[in-house]
Amino acid sequence: MKKIAAAMILTLFTAGFALALDFEVSGEVKTGFYSERRQVNDDVFTTTKIHNNDGDSGSNEGRFRFAMSLTDEFFGLKARFSQKEFRPDNHFQVDLFYVYGNLLNNQLKISAGLLDDNSPWGTGGPELIQTVETDRMNEMILGIRTEWKPAFIPGLNVGFVLNRFDERPTPPTDHWERFYDILLDSVLGIAYEHEYFAFRFSYRFDTEADWGFTGNEGSRFVYRVEERILGKILPGMQIWANGYRFGINATHEENEDFQNWVHILYDPETFMAGLDIRYINTIKHGVQSVRLRPSFMYRFFNNFLNLGLIFELDFGVGGSKLFDDTFYSYWALRPYLRVNINNSAYAAIFYNYQVGAFEGFTPSKDQTTHWLNLRLCYSF
């Protein structure tokens, strides 16, 4: 807690100092209200809490989140603090906190600190936000990222991360052994942006000397690929994919996970229509599933009011049929209303009705869920 308080004080102090030096300051504050009623057979469970489940508020989605960045031409700082759940033992935590510098006419960028989902080689959003640069152990100094953006190949970004390494069962005996562990837990990344396409890819190596009974967690990679040609023919049209593969050559199968998303989006000025398709393979449990999620949203009064609807269907594929008498693991209908205020704040209310469930590796067809979520966000 002392580290978090010190980091928050340092961030606010730096923000004031940056304003005095004419740095650009930006950020956001997110929170919300969540109420759920879930029935499994004859048992009813209810939940009411301060909560924002927009999928972009951090792991476990989050009770409160504050993010801020300070930038100028050469230097910058990014920080994010959040509270996941309201419990006596669950205080504010530091999600990311790092500084960076742009050198050699912006051809070299070096970032140091707690690196998180801001990776230039990560999956990005909207649904899947993944990176391989952190083990999320909430250590203040977690890695050093070096990016090279050569002027003779515009759009290219290649680099590496000296990462926090996984601990050995017995500590390293000397500095060379520790340095060897760091190298074998490092990350390599490449990204390229072009007028007609873009891609990101990063790979994290892993040592065989991980701490814990599960042995080594295995290597992992994440990716994102985009096409940008359709948007020139039909403005607002785009298709992209992102995904990850964890647990490559892991000692135990529980570390293995494979997930891919494909996104089709048509987003002109007045409305938005999209289709998200997800494929997941939990290798240990032998479960394969496909999730389809069509969505539509219309903008009223110059984008002051948004009215939308999302439908979600998840079902097993191949030899992974989850139930004998239904083809799905769950389906959900999600209408929502959002009010945007001066492009700097919004309030949105989402209602969800869901039949069936697929949470973790225990699908249940005899479950019905209603939840209501009020989401609040202010950007500056």
Secondary structure, 3 states (H helix, E strand, C coil): CHHHHHHHHHHHHHHHHHHHCCCEEEEEEEEEEEEEEEEECCEEEEEEEECCCCCCCCCCCCCEEEEEEEECCCEEEEEEEEECCCECCECCEEEEEEEEEEECCCCEEEEEEECCCCCCCCCCCCCCCCCCCCCCCCCCCCEEEEEECCCCCCCEEEEEEEECCCCCCCCCCCHHHHHHHHHHCCEEEEEEECCCEEEEEEEECCCCCCCCCCCCCCEEEEEEEEECCHHHHCCCEEEEEEEEEEEECCCCHHHCEEEEEEEEEECCCCEEEEEEEEEEEECCCCEEEEEEEEEEEEEECCCCEEEEEEEEEEEECCCCCCCCCCCCCEEEEEEEEEEEECCCEEEEEEEEEEEEEEECCEEEEEEEEEEEEEEEEEEC
